[in-house]
């Protein structure tokens, strides 16, 4: 199996060498660049090759924020998760990076295990969603004829299949599928199975999240729980409505980027979905109902 490639963009040669060494020991294939200009040249020379970018904020010639915006403005690269490194813990700077598209943050100096945990999470998300985007872009069928439908599903895998299929009801399925998959996953893990934010943090750290999801799915109290997934398709809008059987949550904390969670290994999915996949995203009820809308003339 080929190693996942990570681009390290760092002007300090000692830090750059240390990051590359840590990534190599963890089983990744590091590429290095000393600033934003050199990084762009590496990206252009290897399009479609990178699963994550580890980006320093302050650099000569082209700094990290300029490169980040350039990456997110380019269709070929905008889905690559960017992990921003910074020597500052300024909430204003962190929020600026998150809103520009940084996926995770690391504050210098950071420990090796923290680095690898963040990279592992970013790479796993990228490779999973990259597969979903390819499937959504390639899948053929009669979904252009679908006007409305109601689906019920139990597992995360079933939800991702539905996300791939029903993203095809829009003109840009590759954009929509990642947001749908995120919302449907949340409905299962946080809604029906009751995995809290803190639970997931611990499970991600111990790399046991998937096993815990399967364990909770097998519990008798969860055997009959289903997520209800509705779609309504009109001339110029597709509306998705997702309802789980959980107690709900305080969605207001997650629908926008929060600098306090920038250093966690998860927790940006809803805000990223709102920013990148949908034209409108609204929660209702006790937080167990979410409606996502995609504007634009449909096929």
C-alpha positions in Angstrom: 0.0 0.0 0.0 1.5 3.4 -1.0 2.4 5.8 1.8 0.3 8.9 2.2 2.2 12.1 1.1 2.3 15.1 3.3 3.7 18.5 2.2 5.7 20.3 4.9 6.0 24.1 4.3 8.4 25.6 6.9 11.2 28.2 6.5 13.3 27.0 9.5 15.6 24.3 8.2 15.9 22.5 11.6 12.1 22.4 12.2 11.6 21.4 8.6 14.0 18.5 9.0 12.5 17.4 12.3 9.0 17.4 10.9 10.0 15.4 7.9 11.8 12.9 10.1 8.8 12.5 12.4 6.5 12.0 9.5 8.8 9.4 7.9 9.0 7.4 11.2 5.1 7.5 11.4 4.9 5.9 7.9 4.2 9.0 5.8 5.9 10.3 2.7 7.1 13.9 3.4 7.8 16.5 0.8 9.4 19.8 2.0 9.3 23.4 0.9 10.9 26.4 2.5 8.2 28.9 1.8 4.8 29.4 0.0 6.4 30.0 -3.4 8.3 26.8 -3.3 5.3 24.9 -1.9 3.1 26.0 -4.8 5.8 24.7 -7.2 5.7 21.4 -5.4 1.9 21.2 -5.6 2.0 22.0 -9.3 4.6 19.4 -9.9 2.6 16.7 -8.1 -1.2 17.5 -8.5 -3.4 15.0 -6.7 -0.6 13.5 -4.7 -0.9 15.1 -1.2 -3.2 14.0 1.6 -2.4 16.9 3.9 -0.3 20.1 4.1 1.6 21.1 7.2 1.9 24.9 6.8 3.9 27.4 8.8 2.2 30.8 9.1 5.1 33.2 9.1 7.5 32.8 6.1 9.4 35.0 3.6 8.3 35.5 -0.1 4.8 34.0 0.4 3.5 33.5 4.0 1.2 30.8 5.2 -2.0 32.7 5.0 -1.4 33.8 1.4 -0.6 30.3 0.4 -3.6 28.9 2.3 -6.0 31.3 0.4 -4.4 30.4 -2.9 -4.8 26.7 -2.1 -8.5 27.1 -1.2 -9.2 29.1 -4.3 -7.9 26.4 -6.6 -10.3 23.5 -7.3 -7.4 21.0 -7.7 -6.2 21.6 -4.1 -9.0 23.1 -2.1 -10.0 19.7 -0.6 -6.5 19.0 0.8 -6.6 19.5 4.6 -4.2 22.2 5.8 -2.7 22.0 9.3 -1.5 25.5 10.2 1.6 25.9 12.5 1.9 29.1 14.4 4.0 30.4 17.3 1.1 32.5 18.4 -2.0 31.5 20.4 -3.9 34.6 19.3 -7.6 33.7 18.9 -7.9 36.3 16.2 -5.1 34.8 14.1 -6.5 31.3 14.7 -10.0 32.3 13.7 -8.6 34.0 10.6 -6.9 30.7 9.6 -9.9 28.6 10.3 -12.2 30.8 8.2 -9.7 30.8 5.4 -9.8 27.0 5.3 -7.2 25.7 7.7 -8.3 22.3 8.9 -6.3 22.0 12.1 -3.9 24.1 14.1 -0.6 23.3 15.9 1.1 25.8 18.2 4.9 25.8 18.3 6.6 24.1 20.1 4.5 20.9 19.9 5.2 17.3 20.9 5.7 14.6 18.3 2.7 12.5 19.4 0.4 15.6 19.0 1.8 16.2 15.5 1.2 12.7 14.4 -2.3 12.5 15.9 -3.3 15.6 14.0 -1.8 14.5 10.8 -3.3 11.0 11.1 -6.8 12.5 11.6 -6.4 15.0 8.7 -5.1 12.3 6.3 -7.8 9.8 7.2 -10.5 12.4 6.7 -9.0 13.5 3.3 -8.6 10.0 2.0 -12.1 8.9 3.0 -13.8 12.0 1.6 -11.7 11.9 -1.5 -13.1 8.5 -2.2 -16.6 9.7 -1.6 -16.1 12.6 -4.0 -14.8 10.3 -6.7 -17.7 8.0 -6.3 -20.2 10.9 -6.4 -18.6 12.4 -9.5 -18.5 9.1 -11.4 -21.8 7.5 -10.3 -24.4 7.3 -13.0 -28.1 6.6 -12.7 -31.6 8.1 -12.6 -31.2 10.5 -9.7 -31.8 13.4 -12.0 -35.4 12.2 -12.0 -35.8 12.1 -8.2 -38.1 14.8 -6.8 -38.5 13.7 -3.2 -37.8 10.7 -1.0 -37.5 9.4 2.5 -34.8 7.1 3.7 -34.0 5.5 7.0 -30.6 4.1 7.9 -28.8 2.8 11.0 -25.0 2.7 10.4 -22.4 5.2 9.3 -21.6 3.1 6.3 -25.2 3.2 5.2 -25.3 6.9 5.6 -22.2 7.4 3.5 -23.7 5.3 0.7 -26.8 7.5 0.8 -24.6 10.6 0.8 -22.8 9.4 -2.3 -26.1 8.6 -4.1 -28.2 11.6 -3.1 -25.4 14.2 -3.7 -26.1 13.3 -7.4 -29.3 15.3 -7.2 -27.3 18.5 -7.3 -25.2 20.0 -10.1 -22.0 19.7 -7.9 -22.1 16.4 -6.2 -18.4 16.4 -5.4 -18.9 19.6 -3.3 -22.1 18.4 -1.6 -21.1 14.8 -0.7 -18.6 15.6 1.9 -21.0 17.8 3.8 -23.8 15.2 3.6 -21.5 12.5 4.8 -20.4 14.6 7.8 -24.0 15.4 8.8 -25.2 11.8 8.4 -22.2 10.5 10.4 -23.0 13.0 13.2 -26.6 11.8 13.3 -25.5 8.3 13.9 -22.5 8.7 16.2 -23.5 11.7 18.3 -27.3 11.4 17.9 -28.4 7.8 18.0 -25.3 6.3 19.6 -24.7 9.1 22.2 -20.9 9.5 21.6 -20.1 12.9 23.1 -17.5 15.4 22.0 -15.2 14.4 24.9 -15.9 10.7 24.1 -14.7 11.1 20.6 -11.6 13.0 21.6 -10.6 10.1 23.8 -11.5 7.5 21.1 -9.6 9.4 18.4 -6.5 9.5 20.7 -6.7 5.8 21.3 -7.6 5.0 17.7 -10.6 3.1 18.9 -13.4 5.2 17.5 -14.6 2.7 14.8 -14.6 -0.1 17.3 -16.7 1.9 19.8 -19.2 2.8 17.1 -19.7 -0.9 16.2 -20.0 -1.8 19.9 -22.7 0.8 20.5 -24.6 -0.3 17.3 -24.8 -3.8 18.8 -26.3 -2.7 22.1 -30.0 -3.7 22.5 -31.1 -0.1 23.3 -29.7 1.1 19.9 -31.0 -1.8 17.8 -34.2 0.0 16.6 -32.8 3.5 16.3 -32.7 4.9 12.8 -31.8 8.3 11.2 -34.5 9.7 9.0 -33.1 11.3 5.8 -35.4 13.3 3.5 -34.8 15.0 0.2 -37.0 17.4 -1.7 -35.8 18.6 -5.1 -37.2 21.6 -7.0 -36.1 23.6 -10.0 -33.5 25.7 -8.3 -32.9 24.1 -4.9 -32.3 20.8 -3.3 -33.3 20.5 0.4 -31.9 17.7 2.7 -33.5 17.1 6.1 -31.8 14.8 8.6 -33.4 13.8 11.9 -31.9 11.5 14.5 -33.4 9.9 17.7 -30.9 11.4 20.1 -31.4 14.0 22.8 -30.0 16.8 20.7 -27.0 19.1 21.4 -26.0 22.8 21.5 -25.4 23.2 17.8 -24.6 26.9 18.1 -21.2 26.0 19.4 -20.3 24.0 16.3 -21.9 25.8 13.3 -19.2 28.4 13.3 -15.4 28.0 13.7 -14.3 28.2 17.3 -10.7 29.0 18.0 -10.9 27.1 21.4 -11.3 23.8 19.5 -8.7 24.6 16.8 -6.1 22.3 18.4 -8.5 19.3 18.8 -8.4 16.3 16.4 -12.0 16.8 15.4 -14.9 19.2 15.8 -14.8 21.3 12.6 -17.1 19.1 10.5 -20.3 21.1 10.8 -18.7 24.4 10.3 -16.7 23.1 7.3 -19.9 21.6 5.8 -21.7 24.9 6.1 -18.8 26.8 4.6 -17.9 24.4 1.8 -20.8 22.1 0.9 -24.1 24.0 1.4 -25.7 27.3 0.7 -27.7 27.2 3.9 -27.5 25.0 7.0 -30.0 25.3 9.9 -30.6 23.3 13.0 -34.0 23.1 14.7 -35.9 21.2 17.5 -33.6 20.3 20.3 -30.6 20.1 17.9 -31.5 16.6 16.5 -32.9 18.0 13.2 -30.7 19.7 10.6 -31.8 21.1 7.2 -29.2 21.7 4.4 -29.9 23.5 1.2 -28.1 23.6 -2.1 -29.1 26.4 -4.5 -28.7 26.4 -8.3 -30.7 25.1 -11.2 -30.8 21.3 -11.0 -30.6 18.9 -14.0 
